[in-house]
Amino acid sequence: MGNSGWYTIHSGEYDIAICGGYDTMSEFTFAGFNSLMAVSPTCCRPFDRHRDGLVLGEGVGVLILEELEFAKKRSAKIP
């Protein structure tokens, strides 16, 4: 379930949840960009005037969700 962290807090089952996701690089994806000659043979330099292609990579993100009243009880700084 894509929103299970939010759902468990919203339903009252948990007060806090750690949620994460990732995107991995596969040989198939790399081969596709490489066959288009879009992959840079040099280093990553996205803002360089002389850049020469893409540098593919992986990504990850983590988010901590917390029920508002739980955060207030522990005196969390809430912007």
PyMOL Python script that loads the backbone (N, CA, C, O; Angstrom):
from pymol import cmd

cmd.read_pdbstr("""\
ATOM      1  N   MET A   1       0.854  -1.172   0.000  1.00  0.00           N
ATOM      2  CA  MET A   1       0.000   0.000   0.000  1.00  0.00           C
ATOM      3  C   MET A   1       0.899   1.235   0.000  1.00  0.00           C
ATOM      4  O   MET A   1       1.736   1.363   0.894  1.00  0.00           O
ATOM      5  N   GLY A   2       0.766   2.134  -0.949  1.00  0.00           N
ATOM      6  CA  GLY A   2       1.619   3.293  -1.094  1.00  0.00           C
ATOM      7  C   GLY A   2       1.497   4.325   0.012  1.00  0.00           C
ATOM      8  O   GLY A   2       2.451   5.056   0.276  1.00  0.00           O
ATOM      9  N   ASN A   3       0.357   4.399   0.658  1.00  0.00           N
ATOM     10  CA  ASN A   3       0.165   5.403   1.699  1.00  0.00           C
ATOM     11  C   ASN A   3      -0.013   4.764   3.078  1.00  0.00           C
ATOM     12  O   ASN A   3      -0.704   5.328   3.927  1.00  0.00           O
ATOM     13  N   SER A   4       0.582   3.623   3.312  1.00  0.00           N
ATOM     14  CA  SER A   4       0.336   2.907   4.555  1.00  0.00           C
ATOM     15  C   SER A   4       0.820   3.662   5.787  1.00  0.00           C
ATOM     16  O   SER A   4       0.207   3.540   6.848  1.00  0.00           O
ATOM     17  N   GLY A   5       1.915   4.451   5.684  1.00  0.00           N
ATOM     18  CA  GLY A   5       2.366   5.250   6.826  1.00  0.00           C
ATOM     19  C   GLY A   5       1.319   6.268   7.213  1.00  0.00           C
ATOM     20  O   GLY A   5       0.966   6.394   8.386  1.00  0.00           O
ATOM     21  N   TRP A   6       0.821   6.997   6.225  1.00  0.00           N
ATOM     22  CA  TRP A   6      -0.225   7.981   6.483  1.00  0.00           C
ATOM     23  C   TRP A   6      -1.483   7.303   7.019  1.00  0.00           C
ATOM     24  O   TRP A   6      -2.101   7.788   7.966  1.00  0.00           O
ATOM     25  N   TYR A   7      -1.852   6.199   6.418  1.00  0.00           N
ATOM     26  CA  TYR A   7      -3.085   5.503   6.816  1.00  0.00           C
ATOM     27  C   TYR A   7      -3.022   5.024   8.257  1.00  0.00           C
ATOM     28  O   TYR A   7      -3.994   5.177   8.997  1.00  0.00           O
ATOM     29  N   THR A   8      -1.902   4.448   8.671  1.00  0.00           N
ATOM     30  CA  THR A   8      -1.813   3.933  10.042  1.00  0.00           C
ATOM     31  C   THR A   8      -1.857   5.055  11.074  1.00  0.00           C
ATOM     32  O   THR A   8      -2.368   4.859  12.177  1.00  0.00           O
ATOM     33  N   ILE A   9      -1.329   6.224  10.729  1.00  0.00           N
ATOM     34  CA  ILE A   9      -1.429   7.373  11.635  1.00  0.00           C
ATOM     35  C   ILE A   9      -2.850   7.921  11.625  1.00  0.00           C
ATOM     36  O   ILE A   9      -3.421   8.182  12.684  1.00  0.00           O
ATOM     37  N   HIS A  10      -3.417   8.096  10.453  1.00  0.00           N
ATOM     38  CA  HIS A  10      -4.783   8.623  10.321  1.00  0.00           C
ATOM     39  C   HIS A  10      -5.810   7.736  11.012  1.00  0.00           C
ATOM     40  O   HIS A  10      -6.775   8.238  11.588  1.00  0.00           O
ATOM     41  N   SER A  11      -5.614   6.441  10.959  1.00  0.00           N
ATOM     42  CA  SER A  11      -6.558   5.515  11.575  1.00  0.00           C
ATOM     43  C   SER A  11      -6.373   5.400  13.087  1.00  0.00           C
ATOM     44  O   SER A  11      -7.208   4.808  13.771  1.00  0.00           O
ATOM     45  N   GLY A  12      -5.276   5.966  13.614  1.00  0.00           N
ATOM     46  CA  GLY A  12      -5.023   5.893  15.046  1.00  0.00           C
ATOM     47  C   GLY A  12      -4.229   4.679  15.472  1.00  0.00           C
ATOM     48  O   GLY A  12      -3.980   4.497  16.663  1.00  0.00           O
ATOM     49  N   GLU A  13      -3.824   3.841  14.526  1.00  0.00           N
ATOM     50  CA  GLU A  13      -3.072   2.633  14.846  1.00  0.00           C
ATOM     51  C   GLU A  13      -1.681   2.964  15.385  1.00  0.00           C
ATOM     52  O   GLU A  13      -1.196   2.310  16.309  1.00  0.00           O
ATOM     53  N   TYR A  14      -1.036   3.991  14.799  1.00  0.00           N
ATOM     54  CA  TYR A  14       0.295   4.433  15.229  1.00  0.00           C
ATOM     55  C   TYR A  14       0.304   5.947  15.369  1.00  0.00           C
ATOM     56  O   TYR A  14      -0.526   6.642  14.783  1.00  0.00           O
ATOM     57  N   ASP A  15       1.260   6.452  16.158  1.00  0.00           N
ATOM     58  CA  ASP A  15       1.442   7.889  16.309  1.00  0.00           C
ATOM     59  C   ASP A  15       2.540   8.427  15.398  1.00  0.00           C
ATOM     60  O   ASP A  15       2.556   9.614  15.073  1.00  0.00           O
ATOM     61  N   ILE A  16       3.452   7.558  14.989  1.00  0.00           N
ATOM     62  CA  ILE A  16       4.586   7.975  14.180  1.00  0.00           C
ATOM     63  C   ILE A  16       4.945   6.847  13.211  1.00  0.00           C
ATOM     64  O   ILE A  16       4.796   5.670  13.540  1.00  0.00           O
ATOM     65  N   ALA A  17       5.416   7.207  12.022  1.00  0.00           N
ATOM     66  CA  ALA A  17       5.775   6.194  11.027  1.00  0.00           C
ATOM     67  C   ALA A  17       6.974   6.671  10.222  1.00  0.00           C
ATOM     68  O   ALA A  17       7.080   7.854   9.899  1.00  0.00           O
ATOM     69  N   ILE A  18       7.869   5.761   9.899  1.00  0.00           N
ATOM     70  CA  ILE A  18       8.998   6.044   9.022  1.00  0.00           C
ATOM     71  C   ILE A  18       8.657   5.451   7.662  1.00  0.00           C
ATOM     72  O   ILE A  18       8.429   4.247   7.547  1.00  0.00           O
ATOM     73  N   CYS A  19       8.622   6.288   6.639  1.00  0.00           N
ATOM     74  CA  CYS A  19       8.237   5.861   5.295  1.00  0.00           C
ATOM     75  C   CYS A  19       9.410   6.100   4.347  1.00  0.00           C
ATOM     76  O   CYS A  19      10.108   7.107   4.467  1.00  0.00           O
ATOM     77  N   GLY A  20       9.626   5.204   3.430  1.00  0.00           N
ATOM     78  CA  GLY A  20      10.735   5.368   2.496  1.00  0.00           C
ATOM     79  C   GLY A  20      10.459   4.727   1.158  1.00  0.00           C
ATOM     80  O   GLY A  20       9.563   3.895   1.015  1.00  0.00           O
ATOM     81  N   GLY A  21      11.238   5.127   0.196  1.00  0.00           N
ATOM     82  CA  GLY A  21      11.136   4.562  -1.139  1.00  0.00           C
ATOM     83  C   GLY A  21      12.460   4.705  -1.852  1.00  0.00           C
ATOM     84  O   GLY A  21      13.308   5.500  -1.445  1.00  0.00           O
ATOM     85  N   TYR A  22      12.644   3.939  -2.913  1.00  0.00           N
ATOM     86  CA  TYR A  22      13.897   3.992  -3.652  1.00  0.00           C
ATOM     87  C   TYR A  22      13.665   3.681  -5.121  1.00  0.00           C
ATOM     88  O   TYR A  22      12.646   3.107  -5.506  1.00  0.00           O
ATOM     89  N   ASP A  23      14.620   4.069  -5.912  1.00  0.00           N
ATOM     90  CA  ASP A  23      14.608   3.797  -7.346  1.00  0.00           C
ATOM     91  C   ASP A  23      15.980   3.247  -7.699  1.00  0.00           C
ATOM     92  O   ASP A  23      16.981   3.955  -7.584  1.00  0.00           O
ATOM     93  N   THR A  24      16.036   2.015  -8.119  1.00  0.00           N
ATOM     94  CA  THR A  24      17.325   1.403  -8.422  1.00  0.00           C
ATOM     95  C   THR A  24      17.636   1.474  -9.913  1.00  0.00           C
ATOM     96  O   THR A  24      16.743   1.540 -10.758  1.00  0.00           O
ATOM     97  N   MET A  25      18.898   1.459 -10.194  1.00  0.00           N
ATOM     98  CA  MET A  25      19.357   1.453 -11.577  1.00  0.00           C
ATOM     99  C   MET A  25      19.440  -0.007 -12.041  1.00  0.00           C
ATOM    100  O   MET A  25      19.977  -0.864 -11.340  1.00  0.00           O
ATOM    101  N   SER A  26      18.914  -0.262 -13.205  1.00  0.00           N
ATOM    102  CA  SER A  26      19.008  -1.608 -13.754  1.00  0.00           C
ATOM    103  C   SER A  26      19.884  -1.590 -15.008  1.00  0.00           C
ATOM    104  O   SER A  26      20.048  -0.551 -15.647  1.00  0.00           O
ATOM    105  N   GLU A  27      20.432  -2.728 -15.343  1.00  0.00           N
ATOM    106  CA  GLU A  27      21.242  -2.829 -16.562  1.00  0.00           C
ATOM    107  C   GLU A  27      20.414  -2.496 -17.794  1.00  0.00           C
ATOM    108  O   GLU A  27      20.926  -1.919 -18.754  1.00  0.00           O
ATOM    109  N   PHE A  28      19.138  -2.857 -17.768  1.00  0.00           N
ATOM    110  CA  PHE A  28      18.249  -2.598 -18.897  1.00  0.00           C
ATOM    111  C   PHE A  28      18.100  -1.091 -19.136  1.00  0.00           C
ATOM    112  O   PHE A  28      18.188  -0.625 -20.272  1.00  0.00           O
ATOM    113  N   THR A  29      17.872  -0.335 -18.057  1.00  0.00           N
ATOM    114  CA  THR A  29      17.735   1.118 -18.168  1.00  0.00           C
ATOM    115  C   THR A  29      19.024   1.745 -18.671  1.00  0.00           C
ATOM    116  O   THR A  29      19.005   2.577 -19.578  1.00  0.00           O
ATOM    117  N   PHE A  30      20.155   1.339 -18.073  1.00  0.00           N
ATOM    118  CA  PHE A  30      21.444   1.878 -18.493  1.00  0.00           C
ATOM    119  C   PHE A  30      21.696   1.561 -19.969  1.00  0.00           C
ATOM    120  O   PHE A  30      22.143   2.427 -20.721  1.00  0.00           O
ATOM    121  N   ALA A  31      21.414   0.332 -20.381  1.00  0.00           N
ATOM    122  CA  ALA A  31      21.639  -0.066 -21.773  1.00  0.00           C
ATOM    123  C   ALA A  31      20.796   0.774 -22.727  1.00  0.00           C
ATOM    124  O   ALA A  31      21.252   1.119 -23.817  1.00  0.00           O
ATOM    125  N   GLY A  32      19.574   1.103 -22.327  1.00  0.00           N
ATOM    126  CA  GLY A  32      18.711   1.920 -23.174  1.00  0.00           C
ATOM    127  C   GLY A  32      19.278   3.314 -23.395  1.00  0.00           C
ATOM    128  O   GLY A  32      19.363   3.781 -24.531  1.00  0.00           O
ATOM    129  N   PHE A  33      19.666   3.979 -22.312  1.00  0.00           N
ATOM    130  CA  PHE A  33      20.256   5.317 -22.448  1.00  0.00           C
ATOM    131  C   PHE A  33      21.595   5.257 -23.176  1.00  0.00           C
ATOM    132  O   PHE A  33      21.929   6.150 -23.955  1.00  0.00           O
ATOM    133  N   ASN A  34      22.355   4.200 -22.918  1.00  0.00           N
ATOM    134  CA  ASN A  34      23.648   4.046 -23.572  1.00  0.00           C
ATOM    135  C   ASN A  34      23.475   3.849 -25.080  1.00  0.00           C
ATOM    136  O   ASN A  34      24.245   4.398 -25.868  1.00  0.00           O
ATOM    137  N   SER A  35      22.478   3.077 -25.481  1.00  0.00           N
ATOM    138  CA  SER A  35      22.247   2.848 -26.915  1.00  0.00           C
ATOM    139  C   SER A  35      21.818   4.132 -27.625  1.00  0.00           C
ATOM    140  O   SER A  35      22.021   4.272 -28.831  1.00  0.00           O
ATOM    141  N   LEU A  36      21.235   5.056 -26.892  1.00  0.00           N
ATOM    142  CA  LEU A  36      20.874   6.362 -27.460  1.00  0.00           C
ATOM    143  C   LEU A  36      22.059   7.327 -27.457  1.00  0.00           C
ATOM    144  O   LEU A  36      21.948   8.470 -27.899  1.00  0.00           O
ATOM    145  N   MET A  37      23.183   6.847 -26.955  1.00  0.00           N
ATOM    146  CA  MET A  37      24.407   7.652 -26.803  1.00  0.00           C
ATOM    147  C   MET A  37      24.137   8.892 -25.955  1.00  0.00           C
ATOM    148  O   MET A  37      24.656   9.973 -26.231  1.00  0.00           O
ATOM    149  N   ALA A  38      23.306   8.716 -24.909  1.00  0.00           N
ATOM    150  CA  ALA A  38      22.951   9.821 -24.022  1.00  0.00           C
ATOM    151  C   ALA A  38      23.770   9.819 -22.736  1.00  0.00           C
ATOM    152  O   ALA A  38      23.723  10.789 -21.979  1.00  0.00           O
ATOM    153  N   VAL A  39      24.521   8.746 -22.475  1.00  0.00           N
ATOM    154  CA  VAL A  39      25.298   8.630 -21.251  1.00  0.00           C
ATOM    155  C   VAL A  39      26.649   9.318 -21.431  1.00  0.00           C
ATOM    156  O   VAL A  39      27.340   9.109 -22.428  1.00  0.00           O
ATOM    157  N   SER A  40      27.008  10.137 -20.453  1.00  0.00           N
ATOM    158  CA  SER A  40      28.277  10.870 -20.517  1.00  0.00           C
ATOM    159  C   SER A  40      29.469   9.929 -20.346  1.00  0.00           C
ATOM    160  O   SER A  40      29.464   9.094 -19.442  1.00  0.00           O
ATOM    161  N   PRO A  41      30.485  10.047 -21.192  1.00  0.00           N
ATOM    162  CA  PRO A  41      31.693   9.239 -21.016  1.00  0.00           C
ATOM    163  C   PRO A  41      32.629   9.840 -19.957  1.00  0.00           C
ATOM    164  O   PRO A  41      33.628   9.225 -19.584  1.00  0.00           O
ATOM    165  N   THR A  42      32.296  11.051 -19.475  1.00  0.00           N
ATOM    166  CA  THR A  42      33.122  11.715 -18.471  1.00  0.00           C
ATOM    167  C   THR A  42      32.347  11.833 -17.158  1.00  0.00           C
ATOM    168  O   THR A  42      31.422  11.060 -16.908  1.00  0.00           O
ATOM    169  N   CYS A  43      32.719  12.784 -16.339  1.00  0.00           N
ATOM    170  CA  CYS A  43      32.107  12.922 -15.013  1.00  0.00           C
ATOM    171  C   CYS A  43      30.800  13.724 -15.046  1.00  0.00           C
ATOM    172  O   CYS A  43      30.436  14.305 -16.068  1.00  0.00           O
ATOM    173  N   CYS A  44      30.115  13.739 -13.921  1.00  0.00           N
ATOM    174  CA  CYS A  44      28.862  14.468 -13.765  1.00  0.00           C
ATOM    175  C   CYS A  44      29.145  15.965 -13.660  1.00  0.00           C
ATOM    176  O   CYS A  44      29.900  16.396 -12.788  1.00  0.00           O
ATOM    177  N   ARG A  45      28.550  16.746 -14.533  1.00  0.00           N
ATOM    178  CA  ARG A  45      28.692  18.205 -14.493  1.00  0.00           C
ATOM    179  C   ARG A  45      27.468  18.848 -15.155  1.00  0.00           C
ATOM    180  O   ARG A  45      27.572  19.397 -16.252  1.00  0.00           O
ATOM    181  N   PRO A  46      26.312  18.780 -14.491  1.00  0.00           N
ATOM    182  CA  PRO A  46      25.050  19.194 -15.096  1.00  0.00           C
ATOM    183  C   PRO A  46      24.960  20.669 -15.469  1.00  0.00           C
ATOM    184  O   PRO A  46      24.185  21.013 -16.361  1.00  0.00           O
ATOM    185  N   PHE A  47      25.717  21.553 -14.826  1.00  0.00           N
ATOM    186  CA  PHE A  47      25.604  22.980 -15.106  1.00  0.00           C
ATOM    187  C   PHE A  47      26.769  23.520 -15.926  1.00  0.00           C
ATOM    188  O   PHE A  47      26.890  24.731 -16.116  1.00  0.00           O
ATOM    189  N   ASP A  48      27.609  22.640 -16.403  1.00  0.00           N
ATOM    190  CA  ASP A  48      28.768  23.027 -17.208  1.00  0.00           C
ATOM    191  C   ASP A  48      28.329  23.283 -18.653  1.00  0.00           C
ATOM    192  O   ASP A  48      27.547  22.517 -19.215  1.00  0.00           O
ATOM    193  N   ARG A  49      28.824  24.331 -19.228  1.00  0.00           N
ATOM    194  CA  ARG A  49      28.496  24.660 -20.616  1.00  0.00           C
ATOM    195  C   ARG A  49      28.925  23.549 -21.574  1.00  0.00           C
ATOM    196  O   ARG A  49      28.333  23.381 -22.640  1.00  0.00           O
ATOM    197  N   HIS A  50      29.958  22.790 -21.190  1.00  0.00           N
ATOM    198  CA  HIS A  50      30.510  21.747 -22.061  1.00  0.00           C
ATOM    199  C   HIS A  50      30.110  20.337 -21.614  1.00  0.00           C
ATOM    200  O   HIS A  50      30.818  19.373 -21.907  1.00  0.00           O
ATOM    201  N   ARG A  51      29.005  20.212 -20.923  1.00  0.00           N
ATOM    202  CA  ARG A  51      28.542  18.872 -20.499  1.00  0.00           C
ATOM    203  C   ARG A  51      28.314  18.010 -21.734  1.00  0.00           C
ATOM    204  O   ARG A  51      28.068  18.523 -22.826  1.00  0.00           O
ATOM    205  N   ASP A  52      28.399  16.707 -21.550  1.00  0.00           N
ATOM    206  CA  ASP A  52      28.352  15.834 -22.726  1.00  0.00           C
ATOM    207  C   ASP A  52      27.439  14.628 -22.549  1.00  0.00           C
ATOM    208  O   ASP A  52      27.671  13.586 -23.163  1.00  0.00           O
ATOM    209  N   GLY A  53      26.419  14.749 -21.730  1.00  0.00           N
ATOM    210  CA  GLY A  53      25.467  13.652 -21.590  1.00  0.00           C
ATOM    211  C   GLY A  53      24.962  13.490 -20.169  1.00  0.00           C
ATOM    212  O   GLY A  53      25.234  14.308 -19.291  1.00  0.00           O
ATOM    213  N   LEU A  54      24.221  12.416 -19.969  1.00  0.00           N
ATOM    214  CA  LEU A  54      23.622  12.105 -18.667  1.00  0.00           C
ATOM    215  C   LEU A  54      24.554  11.259 -17.814  1.00  0.00           C
ATOM    216  O   LEU A  54      25.362  10.488 -18.333  1.00  0.00           O
ATOM    217  N   VAL A  55      24.434  11.410 -16.512  1.00  0.00           N
ATOM    218  CA  VAL A  55      25.068  10.496 -15.567  1.00  0.00           C
ATOM    219  C   VAL A  55      23.921   9.884 -14.774  1.00  0.00           C
ATOM    220  O   VAL A  55      23.283  10.563 -13.970  1.00  0.00           O
ATOM    221  N   LEU A  56      23.665   8.622 -14.997  1.00  0.00           N
ATOM    222  CA  LEU A  56      22.526   7.953 -14.377  1.00  0.00           C
ATOM    223  C   LEU A  56      22.886   7.510 -12.968  1.00  0.00           C
ATOM    224  O   LEU A  56      24.042   7.192 -12.689  1.00  0.00           O
ATOM    225  N   GLY A  57      21.901   7.489 -12.086  1.00  0.00           N
ATOM    226  CA  GLY A  57      22.146   7.065 -10.717  1.00  0.00           C
ATOM    227  C   GLY A  57      20.887   6.566 -10.050  1.00  0.00           C
ATOM    228  O   GLY A  57      19.817   6.505 -10.656  1.00  0.00           O
ATOM    229  N   GLU A  58      21.037   6.214  -8.798  1.00  0.00           N
ATOM    230  CA  GLU A  58      19.923   5.716  -8.007  1.00  0.00           C
ATOM    231  C   GLU A  58      19.472   6.809  -7.045  1.00  0.00           C
ATOM    232  O   GLU A  58      20.204   7.765  -6.793  1.00  0.00           O
ATOM    233  N   GLY A  59      18.279   6.664  -6.518  1.00  0.00           N
ATOM    234  CA  GLY A  59      17.763   7.652  -5.580  1.00  0.00           C
ATOM    235  C   GLY A  59      16.985   7.014  -4.456  1.00  0.00           C
ATOM    236  O   GLY A  59      16.473   5.902  -4.588  1.00  0.00           O
ATOM    237  N   VAL A  60      16.900   7.729  -3.344  1.00  0.00           N
ATOM    238  CA  VAL A  60      16.160   7.255  -2.178  1.00  0.00           C
ATOM    239  C   VAL A  60      15.594   8.455  -1.432  1.00  0.00           C
ATOM    240  O   VAL A  60      16.162   9.546  -1.459  1.00  0.00           O
ATOM    241  N   GLY A  61      14.478   8.237  -0.773  1.00  0.00           N
ATOM    242  CA  GLY A  61      13.880   9.269   0.067  1.00  0.00           C
ATOM    243  C   GLY A  61      13.250   8.650   1.292  1.00  0.00           C
ATOM    244  O   GLY A  61      12.672   7.565   1.219  1.00  0.00           O
ATOM    245  N   VAL A  62      13.360   9.335   2.423  1.00  0.00           N
ATOM    246  CA  VAL A  62      12.774   8.856   3.677  1.00  0.00           C
ATOM    247  C   VAL A  62      12.026  10.018   4.314  1.00  0.00           C
ATOM    248  O   VAL A  62      12.499  11.154   4.310  1.00  0.00           O
ATOM    249  N   LEU A  63      10.866   9.724   4.856  1.00  0.00           N
ATOM    250  CA  LEU A  63      10.016  10.736   5.468  1.00  0.00           C
ATOM    251  C   LEU A  63       9.500  10.188   6.786  1.00  0.00           C
ATOM    252  O   LEU A  63       9.049   9.044   6.848  1.00  0.00           O
ATOM    253  N   ILE A  64       9.562  10.989   7.836  1.00  0.00           N
ATOM    254  CA  ILE A  64       9.000  10.586   9.124  1.00  0.00           C
ATOM    255  C   ILE A  64       7.692  11.341   9.298  1.00  0.00           C
ATOM    256  O   ILE A  64       7.672  12.572   9.325  1.00  0.00           O
ATOM    257  N   LEU A  65       6.610  10.601   9.416  1.00  0.00           N
ATOM    258  CA  LEU A  65       5.283  11.179   9.611  1.00  0.00           C
ATOM    259  C   LEU A  65       4.891  11.030  11.074  1.00  0.00           C
ATOM    260  O   LEU A  65       5.194  10.021  11.710  1.00  0.00           O
ATOM    261  N   GLU A  66       4.212  12.050  11.600  1.00  0.00           N
ATOM    262  CA  GLU A  66       3.860  12.028  13.014  1.00  0.00           C
ATOM    263  C   GLU A  66       2.493  12.664  13.214  1.00  0.00           C
ATOM    264  O   GLU A  66       2.171  13.673  12.585  1.00  0.00           O
ATOM    265  N   GLU A  67       1.708  12.082  14.075  1.00  0.00           N
ATOM    266  CA  GLU A  67       0.400  12.610  14.417  1.00  0.00           C
ATOM    267  C   GLU A  67       0.606  13.912  15.189  1.00  0.00           C
ATOM    268  O   GLU A  67       1.464  13.975  16.070  1.00  0.00           O
ATOM    269  N   LEU A  68      -0.171  14.951  14.871  1.00  0.00           N
ATOM    270  CA  LEU A  68       0.047  16.287  15.421  1.00  0.00           C
ATOM    271  C   LEU A  68       0.004  16.314  16.952  1.00  0.00           C
ATOM    272  O   LEU A  68       0.888  16.900  17.576  1.00  0.00           O
ATOM    273  N   GLU A  69      -0.987  15.705  17.555  1.00  0.00           N
ATOM    274  CA  GLU A  69      -1.090  15.734  19.017  1.00  0.00           C
ATOM    275  C   GLU A  69       0.076  15.001  19.681  1.00  0.00           C
ATOM    276  O   GLU A  69       0.535  15.409  20.748  1.00  0.00           O
ATOM    277  N   PHE A  70       0.550  13.942  19.069  1.00  0.00           N
ATOM    278  CA  PHE A  70       1.725  13.216  19.578  1.00  0.00           C
ATOM    279  C   PHE A  70       2.947  14.128  19.557  1.00  0.00           C
ATOM    280  O   PHE A  70       3.728  14.148  20.509  1.00  0.00           O
ATOM    281  N   ALA A  71       3.110  14.877  18.481  1.00  0.00           N
ATOM    282  CA  ALA A  71       4.235  15.803  18.366  1.00  0.00           C
ATOM    283  C   ALA A  71       4.142  16.908  19.419  1.00  0.00           C
ATOM    284  O   ALA A  71       5.148  17.280  20.022  1.00  0.00           O
ATOM    285  N   LYS A  72       2.939  17.428  19.636  1.00  0.00           N
ATOM    286  CA  LYS A  72       2.761  18.469  20.650  1.00  0.00           C
ATOM    287  C   LYS A  72       3.085  17.945  22.046  1.00  0.00           C
ATOM    288  O   LYS A  72       3.687  18.656  22.850  1.00  0.00           O
ATOM    289  N   LYS A  73       2.690  16.707  22.337  1.00  0.00           N
ATOM    290  CA  LYS A  73       2.950  16.115  23.670  1.00  0.00           C
ATOM    291  C   LYS A  73       4.443  15.995  23.936  1.00  0.00           C
ATOM    292  O   LYS A  73       4.874  16.096  25.085  1.00  0.00           O
ATOM    293  N   ARG A  74       5.231  15.783  22.900  1.00  0.00           N
ATOM    294  CA  ARG A  74       6.681  15.655  23.110  1.00  0.00           C
ATOM    295  C   ARG A  74       7.395  16.977  22.874  1.00  0.00           C
ATOM    296  O   ARG A  74       8.621  17.017  22.769  1.00  0.00           O
ATOM    297  N   SER A  75       6.622  18.064  22.789  1.00  0.00           N
ATOM    298  CA  SER A  75       7.141  19.424  22.635  1.00  0.00           C
ATOM    299  C   SER A  75       7.982  19.606  21.388  1.00  0.00           C
ATOM    300  O   SER A  75       9.005  20.289  21.409  1.00  0.00           O
ATOM    301  N   ALA A  76       7.542  18.988  20.300  1.00  0.00           N
ATOM    302  CA  ALA A  76       8.254  19.124  19.021  1.00  0.00           C
ATOM    303  C   ALA A  76       8.097  20.542  18.492  1.00  0.00           C
ATOM    304  O   ALA A  76       7.047  21.160  18.667  1.00  0.00           O
ATOM    305  N   LYS A  77       9.122  21.053  17.854  1.00  0.00           N
ATOM    306  CA  LYS A  77       9.054  22.358  17.221  1.00  0.00           C
ATOM    307  C   LYS A  77       8.266  22.197  15.921  1.00  0.00           C
ATOM    308  O   LYS A  77       8.701  21.486  15.015  1.00  0.00           O
ATOM    309  N   ILE A  78       7.132  22.842  15.827  1.00  0.00           N
ATOM    310  CA  ILE A  78       6.264  22.714  14.663  1.00  0.00           C
ATOM    311  C   ILE A  78       6.247  24.060  13.942  1.00  0.00           C
ATOM    312  O   ILE A  78       5.757  25.049  14.487  1.00  0.00           O
ATOM    313  N   PRO A  79       6.779  24.101  12.720  1.00  0.00           N
ATOM    314  CA  PRO A  79       6.851  25.392  11.988  1.00  0.00           C
ATOM    315  C   PRO A  79       5.487  25.904  11.587  1.00  0.00           C
ATOM    316  O   PRO A  79       5.382  26.966  10.972  1.00  0.00           O
TER     317      PRO A  79
END
""", "prot")
cmd.dss("prot")
cmd.show_as("cartoon", "prot")
cmd.util.cbc("prot")
cmd.orient("prot")
